[in-house]
């Protein structure tokens, strides 16, 4: 009996130590690094998640990566090194470029790509053997009432549907991503429609956000800012998807009308966010 009691005490002490270590690891400074268009890398020093970052070349009015970062992308080095998980909101070329996606997956052999069937189909056209055989490539189908949760090292990503719009966009799969990392909660909405009803259906409310990445047009006159106010309150609101040719104009407009909204003007620019617990110490 004494031996059993000692064993139980040791197990309890071991569990307590593990719990303390896990609690410490939950809190960390999280760095968000801007890429092309609405692309971002989210990094807590242990886990690196990239959303809409498989974009290199300019498309329509939206910019690509400058040469230095394009080189890093091609070699999976620099800011593109050690990406654990690549996520894509939807298939449009300013959010996903299939040829570059294939090349990156071939180079960065630790990276998993998890996204919609529509995106996977486009990528498969460029690198069929890789997509068909690799366990690092997977399609998910979240629903409004059935989000998909992806655990990845020290982080958790909740993936859910947000409509891209009506008409020709009605059948386009657009994913929102909620990243919990280092005690920081980050929302990326892709190209979600400025539709409060859709955000309600998706249950994107009361998320206690630390960072919200929001397409800049939500701040223009119209219904967008009402959606921001109701569903995307956050300690840091970052305006994204700003065309390079409109950067000066949009930045000036935001400074005058929404001075609390931040802009990362160039690919490679970053912001460091501490957990609320760390910030209050």
GUGUZA-847800 format. One record per residue: residue in three letters; x negated, y, z of N, C-alpha, C, CB in turn. Coordinates in steps of 0.1 Angstrom, whole numbers, padded with zeros to 4 digits, always signed. Glycine has a CB too. Layout:
AlaXYZXYZXYZXYZ;...
END
This chain:
Unk-0008-0012+0000+0000+0000+0000-0009+0013+0000+0009+0000+0012;Unk-0020+0012+0008-0028+0024+0009-0035+0027-0005-0039+0022+0019;Unk-0039+0016-0011-0045+0018-0025-0035+0024-0034-0050+0004-0030;Unk-0023+0019-0034-0012+0024-0043-0010+0039-0041+0000+0016-0041;Unk-0009+0042-0027-0007+0056-0024-0018+0065-0029-0005+0058-0009;Unk-0031+0061-0027-0042+0068-0032-0041+0070-0047-0055+0061-0028;Unk-0037+0059-0054-0036+0060-0069-0026+0070-0073-0033+0046-0074;Unk-0014+0069-0066-0003+0079-0069-0008+0093-0067+0009+0076-0060;Unk-0015+0096-0055-0020+0109-0053-0030+0114-0063-0027+0110-0039;Unk-0039+0105-0068-0048+0108-0078-0041+0112-0091-0058+0097-0080;Unk-0031+0103-0094-0023+0106-0107-0016+0119-0106-0013+0095-0109;Unk-0010+0122-0094-0003+0135-0092-0013+0147-0094+0003+0136-0079;Unk-0025+0146-0088-0035+0156-0089-0040+0158-0103-0047+0153-0080;Unk-0041+0147-0110-0045+0147-0124-0035+0154-0133-0048+0133-0130;Unk-0022+0151-0130-0011+0158-0137-0010+0173-0134+0003+0151-0133;Unk-0013+0176-0122-0013+0191-0118-0024+0198-0126-0015+0192-0103;Unk-0036+0192-0126-0047+0198-0134-0044+0200-0148-0060+0190-0132;Unk-0038+0189-0154-0034+0190-0168-0024+0201-0171-0029+0176-0173;Unk-0014+0201-0162-0004+0212-0163-0010+0226-0162+0007+0210-0152;Unk-0019+0228-0153-0026+0241-0152-0034+0244-0164-0035+0241-0140;Unk-0041+0234-0170-0048+0237-0182-0039+0240-0194-0057+0224-0186;Unk-0028+0233-0194-0018+0236-0205-0012+0249-0203-0007+0225-0205;Unk-0009+0253-0191-0004+0266-0188-0013+0277-0193+0000+0268-0174;Unk-0026+0275-0190-0036+0285-0194-0037+0286-0209-0050+0282-0188;Unk-0036+0274-0215-0038+0275-0230-0026+0281-0237-0040+0261-0235;Unk-0015+0282-0230-0003+0288-0236-0005+0303-0239+0009+0285-0228;Unk-0013+0309-0230-0014+0323-0231-0027+0327-0238-0014+0330-0217;Unk-0026+0334-0249-0038+0338-0257-0035+0350-0265-0043+0326-0266;Unk-0046+0357-0269-0044+0368-0278-0041+0362-0292-0056+0378-0279;Unk-0032+0367-0299-0028+0362-0312-0031+0373-0323-0013+0358-0313;Unk-0038+0369-0333-0042+0378-0344-0034+0375-0356-0057+0377-0347;Unk-0028+0386-0361-0020+0385-0374-0028+0393-0384-0006+0391-0372;Unk-0032+0386-0395-0040+0391-0406-0031+0392-0418-0052+0383-0408;Unk-0030+0404-0424-0022+0406-0436-0029+0400-0448-0019+0421-0438;Unk-0021+0394-0457-0026+0389-0470-0019+0396-0481-0023+0373-0471;Unk-0017+0390-0493-0009+0397-0503+0006+0397-0500-0012+0390-0517;Unk+0013+0407-0505+0027+0409-0504+0031+0407-0489+0034+0398-0513;Unk+0039+0396-0486+0043+0394-0472+0035+0383-0466+0058+0391-0472;Unk+0024+0379-0472+0016+0368-0466+0009+0372-0453+0006+0364-0476;Unk+0008+0362-0444+0001+0365-0431-0005+0352-0426+0012+0370-0421;Unk-0016+0354-0419-0023+0343-0411-0021+0347-0396-0038+0342-0415;Unk-0016+0337-0389-0014+0338-0374-0023+0329-0367+0001+0335-0371;Unk-0031+0334-0358-0042+0327-0352-0044+0330-0337-0055+0330-0360;Unk-0045+0319-0329-0047+0321-0315-0061+0317-0311-0036+0314-0307;Unk-0069+0314-0320-0083+0309-0317-0084+0294-0317-0087+0314-0304;Unk-0072+0287-0317-0072+0273-0318-0064+0268-0330-0067+0267-0305;Unk-0053+0274-0332-0044+0270-0343-0043+0282-0353-0030+0266-0337;Unk-0043+0278-0366-0042+0289-0376-0031+0285-0386-0056+0290-0384;Unk-0021+0293-0387-0009+0291-0395-0008+0302-0405+0004+0291-0386;Unk-0005+0298-0418-0004+0308-0429+0010+0307-0435-0015+0305-0440;Unk+0016+0319-0436+0030+0320-0442+0029+0328-0454+0040+0325-0432;Unk+0034+0323-0465+0035+0330-0478+0021+0335-0482+0044+0342-0477;Unk+0011+0327-0479-0003+0332-0482-0009+0325-0494-0011+0329-0470;Unk-0002+0317-0501-0008+0310-0513-0006+0319-0525-0001+0296-0515;Unk-0010+0331-0524-0008+0341-0534-0021+0349-0536+0004+0352-0530;Unk-0026+0349-0548-0039+0355-0551-0037+0366-0561-0049+0345-0556;Unk-0030+0364-0572-0029+0374-0583-0018+0383-0581-0029+0367-0597;Unk-0019+0395-0586-0007+0405-0586+0005+0399-0594-0011+0419-0592;Unk+0017+0403-0590+0029+0398-0596+0039+0410-0596+0035+0385-0590;Unk+0043+0414-0608+0053+0425-0610+0047+0437-0603+0067+0421-0604;Unk+0054+0443-0594+0049+0455-0587+0041+0452-0574+0061+0464-0583;Unk+0040+0439-0571+0033+0435-0559+0019+0431-0561+0040+0423-0552;Unk+0010+0434-0551-0004+0433-0553-0009+0418-0550-0011+0442-0544;Unk-0021+0415-0554-0027+0403-0550-0038+0405-0540-0033+0396-0563;Unk-0048+0396-0540-0059+0398-0531-0071+0405-0538-0064+0384-0526;Unk-0078+0413-0530-0090+0420-0536-0101+0409-0538-0096+0431-0526;Unk-0110+0411-0547-0120+0401-0551-0127+0394-0539-0131+0407-0559;Unk-0131+0401-0529-0138+0394-0518-0129+0384-0511-0142+0405-0507;Unk-0116+0387-0509-0107+0378-0502-0103+0367-0512-0094+0385-0497;Unk-0102+0370-0525-0099+0360-0535-0110+0349-0535-0097+0366-0549;Unk-0122+0353-0533-0133+0344-0533-0132+0335-0520-0147+0351-0533;Unk-0129+0341-0509-0127+0334-0497-0116+0324-0498-0124+0343-0485;Unk-0105+0328-0505-0094+0319-0507-0098+0307-0515-0082+0326-0515;Unk-0106+0309-0526-0110+0298-0535-0119+0288-0528-0117+0304-0547;Unk-0126+0293-0518-0136+0284-0510-0130+0280-0497-0149+0290-0509;Unk-0118+0284-0493-0112+0282-0480-0122+0286-0469-0109+0267-0478;Unk-0128+0298-0470-0137+0303-0461-0132+0316-0456-0151+0304-0467;Unk-0140+0323-0447-0137+0336-0441-0123+0335-0434-0136+0346-0453;Unk-0114+0344-0438-0101+0344-0431-0093+0332-0435-0094+0357-0434;Unk-0097+0325-0446-0089+0314-0451-0095+0300-0446-0088+0314-0466;Unk-0104+0301-0437-0110+0289-0432-0101+0282-0421-0124+0292-0426;Unk-0101+0269-0421-0095+0261-0410-0080+0264-0409-0102+0264-0397;Unk-0073+0266-0420-0058+0267-0419-0052+0254-0416-0053+0273-0432;Unk-0045+0253-0405-0039+0240-0401-0026+0238-0408-0036+0240-0386;Unk-0018+0248-0410-0004+0247-0416-0001+0258-0425+0006+0246-0405;Unk+0002+0255-0437+0007+0265-0447+0022+0264-0449-0001+0264-0461;Unk+0029+0275-0448+0043+0275-0449+0047+0285-0460+0050+0279-0436;Unk+0058+0283-0467+0062+0291-0478+0077+0294-0476+0059+0285-0492;Unk+0081+0307-0477+0095+0310-0475+0104+0306-0486+0097+0325-0472;Unk+0099+0308-0499+0106+0304-0511+0097+0305-0523+0118+0314-0513;Unk+0103+0301-0534+0095+0297-0546+0090+0309-0554+0103+0288-0554;Unk+0095+0321-0552+0091+0333-0560+0076+0335-0560+0099+0345-0556;Unk+0071+0340-0572+0057+0341-0574+0050+0350-0565+0055+0344-0589;Unk+0057+0360-0559+0050+0369-0550+0049+0363-0536+0057+0382-0549;Unk+0055+0350-0534+0054+0343-0522+0047+0330-0523+0068+0341-0516;Unk+0046+0325-0535+0040+0312-0537+0035+0311-0552+0049+0300-0534;Unk+0022+0308-0554+0017+0307-0567+0011+0293-0568+0006+0318-0570;Unk+0019+0284-0576+0016+0269-0575+0002+0266-0579+0025+0263-0585;Unk-0004+0272-0589-0018+0268-0592-0028+0271-0581-0022+0275-0605;Unk-0026+0283-0575-0035+0286-0564-0032+0277-0551-0033+0301-0560;Unk-0019+0274-0550-0016+0265-0539-0023+0251-0540+0000+0262-0538;Unk-0023+0246-0553-0029+0233-0555-0044+0234-0552-0027+0229-0570;Unk-0050+0244-0558-0065+0246-0556-0068+0247-0541-0070+0258-0563;Unk-0060+0254-0534-0063+0256-0519-0062+0243-0512-0054+0267-0513;Unk-0052+0235-0515-0050+0222-0508-0061+0213-0511-0036+0216-0512;Unk-0066+0213-0523-0078+0205-0527-0090+0209-0520-0080+0205-0542;Unk-0092+0222-0517-0104+0227-0511-0103+0226-0495-0107+0241-0515;Unk-0092+0230-0490-0090+0230-0475-0083+0217-0471-0081+0242-0471;Unk-0091+0207-0469-0085+0193-0467-0079+0191-0454-0096+0183-0469;Unk-0079+0201-0445-0072+0199-0432-0058+0206-0432-0081+0206-0421;Unk-0056+0213-0443-0043+0221-0443-0031+0212-0447-0044+0233-0453;Unk-0020+0214-0440-0008+0208-0444+0001+0218-0450-0001+0201-0431;Unk+0008+0215-0460+0018+0223-0467+0032+0218-0464+0016+0225-0482;Unk+0040+0226-0457+0054+0222-0454+0063+0233-0458+0055+0218-0438;Unk+0072+0229-0467+0081+0240-0473+0093+0233-0479+0073+0248-0483;Unk+0100+0241-0487+0113+0236-0493+0110+0227-0505+0122+0247-0498;Unk+0120+0219-0509+0119+0210-0521+0116+0219-0533+0132+0202-0523;Unk+0123+0230-0534+0121+0239-0546+0106+0243-0547+0130+0252-0545;Unk+0100+0247-0536+0086+0250-0537+0077+0238-0540+0081+0257-0524;Unk+0080+0227-0534+0072+0215-0536+0073+0211-0551+0077+0203-0527;Unk+0085+0212-0557+0086+0208-0571+0077+0217-0580+0101+0210-0576;Unk+0076+0230-0577+0067+0238-0585+0053+0235-0583+0070+0253-0582;Unk+0049+0232-0571+0035+0228-0568+0032+0215-0575+0032+0228-0553;Unk+0041+0206-0575+0039+0192-0581+0036+0193-0596+0051+0184-0578;Unk+0042+0203-0602+0039+0205-0617+0025+0207-0620+0048+0216-0622;Unk+0017+0213-0610+0003+0217-0612-0006+0206-0607+0001+0230-0605;Unk-0002+0199-0597-0011+0188-0591-0003+0176-0586-0019+0194-0579;Unk+0003+0169-0596+0012+0158-0593+0006+0147-0584+0017+0152-0606;Unk-0007+0143-0587-0012+0132-0579-0014+0136-0564-0026+0128-0584;Unk-0018+0148-0562-0020+0153-0548-0006+0153-0541-0026+0166-0548;Unk+0003+0159-0547+0017+0160-0540+0023+0147-0538+0026+0170-0549;Unk+0022+0138-0548+0028+0125-0547+0022+0116-0537+0028+0118-0560;Unk+0009+0117-0534+0001+0108-0526-0003+0113-0513-0010+0103-0533;Unk-0004+0126-0511-0010+0132-0499+0000+0133-0488-0016+0145-0502;Unk-0004+0128-0476+0005+0130-0464+0005+0144-0459+0000+0120-0453;Unk-0004+0153-0465-0005+0167-0461+0006+0175-0467-0019+0172-0463;Unk+0014+0170-0476+0024+0178-0483+0037+0172-0480+0021+0178-0499;Unk+0046+0181-0475+0059+0176-0471+0070+0186-0473+0059+0171-0457;Unk+0082+0181-0477+0094+0190-0479+0103+0188-0467+0101+0186-0492;Unk+0109+0199-0463+0119+0199-0453+0132+0205-0457+0114+0206-0440;Unk+0143+0202-0451+0156+0208-0455+0164+0212-0442+0165+0197-0463;Unk+0159+0223-0436+0167+0228-0425+0181+0233-0429+0159+0239-0418;Unk+0190+0233-0419+0203+0239-0422+0206+0250-0412+0214+0228-0420;Unk+0217+0257-0414+0220+0268-0405+0221+0263-0390+0233+0275-0409;Unk+0227+0252-0389+0229+0247-0375+0219+0236-0372+0243+0241-0373;Unk+0210+0234-0380+0200+0223-0379+0186+0227-0383+0205+0211-0387;Unk+0180+0236-0375+0166+0240-0379+0156+0229-0377+0162+0252-0370;Unk+0145+0230-0384+0134+0220-0383+0123+0226-0374+0128+0216-0397;Unk+0119+0218-0364+0108+0223-0355+0095+0215-0359+0112+0220-0340;Unk+0085+0223-0361+0072+0217-0365+0062+0220-0354+0067+0223-0378;Unk+0058+0210-0346+0047+0212-0336+0033+0212-0344+0047+0202-0325;Unk+0024+0221-0340+0011+0221-0346+0001+0226-0336+0011+0230-0359;Unk-0007+0217-0330-0017+0220-0320-0011+0228-0309-0028+0228-0327;Unk-0015+0241-0308-0011+0249-0296+0001+0257-0300-0022+0258-0292;Unk+0008+0255-0311+0019+0263-0316+0031+0254-0319+0015+0271-0328;Unk+0042+0261-0321+0054+0255-0325+0061+0264-0335+0064+0252-0313;Unk+0066+0259-0346+0072+0267-0357+0086+0261-0358+0064+0266-0370;Unk+0096+0270-0357+0110+0267-0360+0114+0273-0374+0120+0272-0349;Unk+0118+0264-0383+0122+0268-0396+0137+0267-0398+0114+0259-0407;Unk+0142+0278-0404+0157+0278-0405+0160+0285-0418+0163+0286-0393;Unk+0173+0284-0423+0178+0290-0435+0181+0304-0433+0190+0282-0440;Unk+0177+0313-0442+0182+0327-0443+0185+0329-0458+0172+0337-0437;Unk+0197+0333-0461+0201+0335-0475+0192+0345-0482+0215+0339-0476;Unk+0188+0343-0495+0181+0352-0503+0191+0362-0509+0173+0345-0514;Unk+0204+0359-0509+0214+0367-0515+0224+0359-0523+0207+0377-0525;Unk+0232+0366-0530+0243+0360-0538+0240+0360-0553+0257+0368-0535;Unk+0250+0356-0561+0248+0356-0575+0236+0346-0579+0245+0370-0580;Unk+0227+0351-0587+0216+0343-0591+0207+0338-0580+0207+0350-0602;Unk+0208+0344-0568+0199+0340-0557+0207+0330-0548+0195+0352-0549;Unk+0219+0327-0551+0227+0319-0541+0221+0306-0538+0241+0318-0547;Unk+0216+0299-0548+0211+0286-0546+0196+0285-0543+0213+0277-0558;Unk+0190+0297-0542+0175+0298-0539+0173+0295-0524+0169+0311-0543;Unk+0165+0286-0521+0162+0282-0507+0152+0292-0501+0156+0268-0505;Unk+0156+0300-0491+0147+0309-0484+0147+0306-0470+0152+0324-0486;Unk+0134+0303-0465+0133+0299-0451+0128+0311-0442+0123+0288-0450;Unk+0134+0312-0430+0128+0320-0420+0119+0312-0411+0139+0327-0412;Unk+0109+0317-0405+0099+0310-0397+0098+0317-0384+0086+0308-0404;Unk+0100+0310-0373+0098+0316-0359+0086+0308-0353+0111+0314-0351;Unk+0075+0316-0351+0063+0310-0346+0061+0313-0331+0051+0315-0355;Unk+0059+0303-0323+0056+0305-0309+0042+0300-0307+0066+0296-0300;Unk+0033+0310-0303+0019+0307-0302+0013+0316-0292+0012+0309-0316;Unk+0005+0310-0282-0002+0319-0273+0007+0327-0264-0012+0327-0280;Unk+0019+0323-0262+0028+0331-0254+0034+0343-0262+0022+0336-0242;Unk+0032+0342-0275+0037+0353-0284+0047+0347-0294+0025+0360-0292;Unk+0058+0354-0297+0068+0349-0306+0069+0358-0318+0082+0348-0299;Unk+0068+0352-0330+0067+0360-0342+0077+0355-0352+0052+0358-0348;Unk+0084+0364-0359+0095+0361-0368+0090+0366-0382+0108+0367-0364;Unk+0091+0357-0392+0089+0360-0406+0101+0356-0414+0076+0353-0412;Unk+0107+0365-0421+0120+0362-0427+0120+0360-0442+0130+0373-0424;Unk+0108+0360-0448+0107+0358-0463+0114+0370-0470+0114+0345-0467;Unk+0123+0366-0479+0131+0376-0486+0145+0375-0482+0129+0375-0502;Unk+0148+0375-0470+0162+0374-0465+0170+0385-0470+0162+0373-0450;Unk+0183+0383-0473+0192+0393-0477+0196+0402-0465+0205+0387-0483;Unk+0199+0414-0468+0202+0424-0457+0217+0422-0454+0200+0439-0462;Unk+0220+0410-0448+0234+0406-0445+0235+0402-0430+0238+0394-0455;Unk+0241+0410-0422+0242+0407-0408+0249+0394-0405+0249+0419-0401;Unk+0259+0391-0414+0267+0379-0412+0258+0367-0413+0279+0378-0422;Unk+0249+0367-0423+0241+0356-0425+0231+0354-0414+0233+0357-0438;Unk+0226+0365-0408+0217+0364-0397+0224+0358-0385+0211+0378-0393;Unk+0237+0362-0384+0245+0357-0373+0247+0342-0374+0259+0364-0373;Unk+0251+0337-0386+0252+0323-0389+0240+0315-0386+0257+0321-0403;Unk+0228+0321-0389+0215+0315-0387+0211+0316-0372+0205+0321-0395;Unk+0219+0323-0364+0217+0324-0349+0204+0331-0347+0217+0310-0343;Unk+0201+0341-0355+0188+0349-0353+0192+0361-0345+0182+0353-0367;Unk+0194+0358-0332+0197+0369-0323+0192+0365-0309+0213+0371-0322;Unk+0188+0376-0301+0183+0373-0288+0171+0364-0288+0194+0368-0279;Unk+0162+0366-0297+0151+0357-0298+0139+0362-0290+0146+0356-0313;Unk+0140+0373-0283+0129+0378-0275+0116+0379-0282+0128+0370-0262;Unk+0117+0386-0293+0105+0387-0303+0094+0396-0298+0110+0391-0316;Unk+0082+0392-0300+0070+0400-0299+0067+0407-0312+0058+0392-0293;Unk+0068+0400-0323+0064+0406-0336+0075+0402-0346+0050+0401-0341;Unk+0080+0411-0354+0089+0408-0365+0082+0414-0378+0103+0414-0363;Unk+0080+0405-0388+0075+0410-0401+0087+0412-0410+0065+0399-0407;Unk+0089+0424-0414+0102+0429-0420+0099+0435-0434+0110+0438-0411;Unk+0105+0430-0445+0104+0437-0458+0107+0452-0457+0112+0430-0469;Unk+0099+0460-0463+0100+0475-0461+0114+0480-0464+0090+0482-0468;Unk+0121+0473-0474+0134+0479-0478+0145+0478-0468+0138+0472-0491;Unk+0143+0471-0457+0152+0470-0446+0153+0484-0439+0149+0459-0436;Unk+0142+0492-0441+0142+0505-0434+0146+0516-0443+0127+0508-0430;Unk+0149+0513-0456+0155+0523-0465+0170+0526-0462+0153+0519-0479;Unk+0175+0537-0466+0189+0540-0464+0198+0528-0469+0194+0553-0471;Unk+0207+0524-0461+0216+0512-0464+0218+0503-0452+0210+0504-0476;Unk+0222+0491-0455+0226+0482-0443+0214+0476-0436+0235+0471-0448;Unk+0202+0477-0442+0191+0470-0436+0187+0473-0422+0179+0472-0445;Unk+0187+0486-0418+0182+0489-0405+0192+0485-0394+0180+0504-0404;Unk+0205+0484-0398+0215+0478-0389+0211+0464-0385+0229+0479-0394;Unk+0207+0456-0396+0203+0442-0393+0190+0442-0385+0200+0435-0407;Unk+0181+0451-0387+0169+0452-0379+0172+0454-0365+0159+0463-0385;Unk+0181+0464-0362+0184+0468-0349+0191+0457-0341+0194+0480-0349;Unk+0199+0449-0348+0207+0438-0342+0199+0426-0340+0220+0436-0349;Unk+0191+0422-0350+0185+0409-0350+0170+0409-0349+0189+0402-0362;Unk+0163+0420-0351+0148+0419-0352+0142+0429-0343+0144+0422-0366;Unk+0147+0431-0331+0141+0439-0321+0128+0432-0316+0150+0442-0308;Unk+0117+0439-0315+0104+0433-0312+0095+0443-0306+0098+0426-0324;Unk+0085+0439-0299+0075+0448-0294+0067+0455-0306+0065+0441-0285;Unk+0065+0447-0316+0058+0452-0328+0067+0448-0340+0044+0446-0329;Unk+0071+0459-0348+0077+0456-0361+0068+0460-0372+0091+0465-0362;Unk+0065+0451-0380+0055+0453-0391+0063+0453-0404+0044+0442-0392;Unk+0062+0464-0412+0068+0465-0425+0059+0458-0435+0070+0480-0429;Unk+0064+0449-0443+0056+0441-0452+0062+0442-0466+0055+0426-0448;Unk+0055+0435-0476+0060+0435-0490+0060+0448-0496+0074+0428-0490;Unk+0051+0457-0492+0051+0471-0498+0042+0470-0511+0045+0481-0487;Unk+0047+0474-0522+0039+0475-0534+0028+0485-0533+0048+0479-0547;Unk+0016+0481-0538+0004+0490-0536+0007+0504-0542-0008+0484-0543;Unk+0014+0505-0553+0017+0518-0559+0027+0527-0551+0023+0516-0572;Unk+0033+0520-0541+0043+0528-0532+0038+0529-0518+0056+0521-0533;Unk+0026+0524-0515+0021+0524-0501+0021+0537-0495+0007+0517-0501;Unk+0015+0547-0501+0014+0561-0495+0028+0566-0492+0007+0570-0505;Unk+0037+0565-0502+0051+0570-0501+0058+0563-0489+0059+0569-0514;Unk+0058+0550-0489+0065+0542-0479+0059+0545-0465+0064+0527-0482;Unk+0046+0545-0464+0039+0548-0451+0043+0562-0446+0024+0547-0453;Unk+0044+0571-0455+0048+0585-0450+0063+0585-0446+0046+0595-0462;Unk+0071+0578-0453+0085+0577-0450+0087+0570-0436+0093+0569-0461;Unk+0080+0559-0434+0081+0552-0421+0076+0561-0410+0074+0539-0422;Unk+0065+0568-0412+0059+0576-0401+0069+0587-0397+0046+0583-0406;Unk+0077+0592-0407+0086+0603-0404+0099+0598-0397+0089+0611-0416;Unk+0103+0586-0402+0117+0582-0398+0116+0570-0388+0124+0577-0410;Unk+0106+0562-0388+0105+0551-0379+0090+0550-0374+0109+0537-0386;Unk+0086+0559-0366+0072+0560-0362+0067+0548-0354+0069+0573-0354;Unk+0076+0540-0349+0072+0528-0341+0069+0517-0350+0083+0524-0331;Unk+0073+0517-0363+0070+0506-0372+0056+0507-0377+0080+0507-0384;Unk+0049+0496-0377+0035+0496-0381+0034+0490-0396+0027+0487-0372;Unk+0023+0495-0402+0020+0490-0415+0005+0486-0416+0022+0501-0426;Unk+0003+0474-0420-0011+0469-0423-0013+0472-0438-0013+0454-0420;Unk-0021+0482-0441-0021+0488-0455-0028+0479-0465-0027+0501-0454;Unk-0038+0472-0461-0046+0464-0470-0047+0449-0466-0060+0470-0471;Unk-0048+0440-0476-0050+0426-0473-0063+0425-0465-0051+0418-0486;Unk-0063+0418-0454-0074+0416-0445-0073+0425-0433-0087+0421-0452;Unk-0064+0435-0433-0061+0443-0421-0054+0434-0411-0053+0455-0424;Unk-0057+0436-0398-0051+0427-0388-0047+0435-0375-0061+0417-0384;Unk-0039+0428-0367-0034+0434-0355-0035+0422-0344-0019+0439-0356;Unk-0039+0426-0332-0040+0416-0321-0029+0418-0311-0054+0417-0314;Unk-0022+0408-0308-0010+0409-0299-0013+0400-0287+0003+0405-0307;Unk-0012+0405-0275-0013+0397-0263+0001+0393-0259-0020+0406-0252;Unk+0001+0382-0251+0014+0378-0245+0019+0388-0236+0013+0364-0238;Unk+0032+0388-0233+0038+0398-0224+0032+0397-0210+0053+0397-0223;Unk+0029+0385-0206+0023+0383-0193+0009+0389-0192+0023+0367-0190;Unk+0001+0386-0203-0012+0392-0203-0012+0407-0203-0020+0387-0215;Unk-0002+0413-0211-0002+0427-0213+0002+0434-0200+0009+0431-0224;Unk+0010+0427-0191+0015+0434-0179+0005+0432-0168+0028+0427-0175;Unk-0006+0425-0170-0016+0423-0159-0025+0436-0157-0025+0411-0162;
END
